[in-house]
Amino acid sequence: MAVVDAQAARRTLTGVEDLRRTTRARLLAFWFPMQVFGIVMLGAGLGGLAFGRSAFALLQMSASILAAVIVMVFYRQRGLRIGLRRRSWPFTAVSAVGFALCFAVAALLPTHPADVGPWLAAAAVCLVFAVLQRSGIVALWAAAMGGVATAFSALAPAAPVGALTCVEGGLALVAGTTLLALLRRWA
């Protein structure tokens, strides 16, 4: 039986951990869902402000479905292109449960403004995604999302429906764009 040098073992383990980090970074492009959800939620929020609560509900539901499909297709195509993919069923299941949770909260729990409840539910779902992806960035996004919704509820309970969604969408769009710019700068 051969004895392994401690420094050689440490270098090997460090190399394996570096490869894991690189692989995870290539598999997950966090900027993309932030930008997609940011754009569609900003649009849904503006639609709610312009056309009222019933239009907002339809716009937000449609925008959520559209964004989820776009993000899933992006990750699938990206995985095929770079040759690295992971199982998608956990993410699909969390997305479906998250969508149902947001819908149930919107329908069953009155909040002020009306779009606070779904955003708090979405923040909880993002925390599950953070665990699945082992990502501090996604956890930070979830915390920011929940913090903004909570602050909005406390400071602007009479805000028109769609105002919070405009703010959340705008923040996600800015955060995703900033993250992409940082990744390009570091690459």
C-alpha positions as CSV (number, residue, x, y, z in Angstrom):
1,M,0.0,0.0,0.0
2,A,1.4,3.4,-1.0
3,V,1.5,6.4,1.3
4,V,0.1,9.6,-0.2
5,D,2.0,12.8,0.4
6,A,-0.2,15.2,2.4
7,Q,0.6,18.2,0.1
8,A,-0.2,16.1,-3.0
9,A,-3.5,15.0,-1.5
10,R,-4.4,18.6,-0.6
11,R,-3.6,19.8,-4.1
12,T,-5.7,17.0,-5.6
13,L,-8.6,17.8,-3.3
14,T,-8.3,21.6,-4.1
15,G,-8.2,20.8,-7.8
16,V,-11.4,18.7,-7.5
17,E,-13.1,21.4,-5.6
18,D,-12.1,24.0,-8.2
19,L,-13.5,21.8,-10.9
20,R,-16.8,21.4,-9.0
21,R,-17.0,25.2,-8.7
22,T,-16.3,25.7,-12.4
23,T,-18.8,23.1,-13.4
24,R,-21.5,24.6,-11.2
25,A,-20.8,28.1,-12.5
26,R,-21.1,26.8,-16.1
27,L,-24.3,24.9,-15.4
28,L,-26.0,27.8,-13.7
29,A,-26.3,31.2,-15.2
30,F,-28.2,33.1,-12.5
31,W,-28.2,36.3,-14.4
32,F,-30.6,34.9,-17.0
33,P,-33.6,34.1,-14.9
34,M,-33.2,37.4,-13.0
35,Q,-33.3,39.3,-16.3
36,V,-36.2,37.3,-17.8
37,F,-38.4,37.4,-14.7
38,G,-37.4,41.0,-14.2
39,I,-38.6,42.0,-17.7
40,V,-41.8,40.1,-17.6
41,M,-42.7,41.2,-14.1
42,L,-41.9,44.8,-14.9
43,G,-44.3,44.5,-17.8
44,A,-47.0,42.8,-15.7
45,G,-46.7,45.5,-13.0
46,L,-46.9,48.3,-15.6
47,G,-50.0,46.6,-17.1
48,G,-51.5,46.4,-13.6
49,L,-50.9,50.0,-13.0
50,A,-52.4,50.9,-16.4
51,F,-55.3,48.5,-16.6
52,G,-56.2,47.6,-13.0
53,R,-56.4,44.6,-10.8
54,S,-58.1,42.1,-13.0
55,A,-55.7,42.7,-15.9
56,F,-52.8,42.6,-13.5
57,A,-53.8,39.1,-12.2
58,L,-53.9,37.8,-15.8
59,L,-50.7,39.5,-16.8
60,Q,-48.7,38.3,-13.8
61,M,-49.9,34.7,-14.2
62,S,-49.1,34.7,-18.0
63,A,-45.8,36.4,-17.4
64,S,-44.8,33.9,-14.8
65,I,-45.6,30.9,-17.1
66,L,-43.8,32.6,-20.0
67,A,-40.7,33.4,-18.0
68,A,-40.5,29.8,-16.5
69,V,-40.7,28.3,-20.0
70,I,-38.1,30.6,-21.4
71,V,-35.7,29.9,-18.5
72,M,-36.2,26.1,-18.8
73,V,-35.5,26.2,-22.5
74,F,-32.5,28.4,-22.0
75,Y,-30.9,26.0,-19.4
76,R,-31.7,23.0,-21.6
77,Q,-30.1,24.6,-24.7
78,R,-27.2,25.9,-22.7
79,G,-26.6,22.4,-21.2
80,L,-26.6,20.8,-24.7
81,R,-24.2,23.5,-26.0
82,I,-21.6,23.3,-23.3
83,G,-22.0,19.6,-22.7
84,L,-22.9,19.9,-19.0
85,R,-26.5,19.2,-17.8
86,R,-28.2,18.3,-14.6
87,R,-31.5,16.7,-13.9
88,S,-34.3,19.2,-14.5
89,W,-37.2,17.5,-12.7
90,P,-36.4,19.0,-9.3
91,F,-36.4,22.5,-10.8
92,T,-39.6,21.8,-12.7
93,A,-41.3,20.4,-9.6
94,V,-40.3,23.4,-7.5
95,S,-41.5,25.7,-10.3
96,A,-44.9,24.0,-10.4
97,V,-45.3,24.0,-6.6
98,G,-44.1,27.6,-6.5
99,F,-46.6,28.7,-9.1
100,A,-49.4,26.9,-7.3
101,L,-48.3,28.5,-4.0
102,C,-48.2,32.0,-5.5
103,F,-51.6,31.5,-7.0
104,A,-53.1,30.2,-3.8
105,V,-51.6,33.0,-1.7
106,A,-53.0,35.6,-4.2
107,A,-56.4,34.0,-4.1
108,L,-56.7,33.2,-0.4
109,L,-54.7,35.7,1.6
110,P,-55.6,39.4,1.4
111,T,-52.4,41.5,1.6
112,H,-51.9,45.2,1.2
113,P,-50.9,45.9,-1.4
114,A,-52.5,42.9,-3.1
115,D,-49.3,41.7,-4.8
116,V,-47.3,41.3,-1.5
117,G,-48.4,37.8,-0.8
118,P,-47.3,36.2,-4.1
119,W,-43.9,38.0,-3.8
120,L,-43.4,36.5,-0.3
121,A,-44.3,33.1,-1.7
122,A,-41.9,33.6,-4.6
123,A,-39.2,34.5,-2.2
124,A,-39.7,31.2,-0.3
125,V,-39.6,29.3,-3.6
126,C,-36.3,31.1,-4.5
127,L,-34.9,29.9,-1.2
128,V,-35.6,26.3,-2.3
129,F,-33.9,27.0,-5.6
130,A,-30.9,28.4,-3.7
131,V,-30.7,25.1,-1.8
132,L,-31.0,23.0,-5.0
133,Q,-28.3,25.1,-6.7
134,R,-26.2,25.6,-3.6
135,S,-26.1,29.3,-4.4
136,G,-25.6,32.2,-2.1
137,I,-26.5,34.5,-5.0
138,V,-30.0,33.0,-5.3
139,A,-30.4,33.0,-1.5
140,L,-29.5,36.7,-1.5
141,W,-32.0,37.3,-4.4
142,A,-34.7,35.6,-2.3
143,A,-33.9,37.6,0.8
144,A,-34.0,40.8,-1.2
145,M,-37.3,39.8,-2.8
146,G,-38.9,39.1,0.5
147,G,-37.4,42.2,2.1
148,V,-38.8,44.5,-0.6
149,A,-42.2,42.9,-0.3
150,T,-42.2,43.2,3.5
151,A,-41.0,46.8,3.3
152,F,-43.6,47.7,0.7
153,S,-46.3,46.2,2.9
154,A,-45.2,48.2,5.9
155,L,-44.4,51.5,4.2
156,A,-46.9,51.6,1.3
157,P,-49.9,49.4,2.1
158,A,-52.2,51.6,-0.1
159,A,-49.9,51.4,-3.2
160,P,-51.8,50.5,-6.4
161,V,-51.8,46.9,-7.5
162,G,-48.8,46.4,-9.7
163,A,-46.5,48.9,-8.1
164,L,-44.6,46.3,-6.0
165,T,-44.3,44.1,-9.0
166,C,-42.8,46.9,-11.0
167,V,-40.2,47.5,-8.2
168,E,-39.5,43.7,-7.9
169,G,-39.2,43.3,-11.7
170,G,-37.0,46.4,-12.0
171,L,-34.7,45.2,-9.2
172,A,-34.4,41.7,-10.7
173,L,-33.6,43.1,-14.1
174,V,-30.9,45.4,-12.7
175,A,-29.5,42.7,-10.5
176,G,-29.4,40.2,-13.4
177,T,-27.8,42.7,-15.8
178,T,-25.2,43.7,-13.1
179,L,-24.4,40.0,-12.4
180,L,-23.9,39.4,-16.2
181,A,-21.6,42.4,-16.5
182,L,-19.5,41.2,-13.5
183,L,-19.3,37.7,-14.9
184,R,-18.1,39.0,-18.2
185,R,-15.6,41.3,-16.5
186,W,-14.2,38.4,-14.4
187,A,-14.1,36.0,-17.3
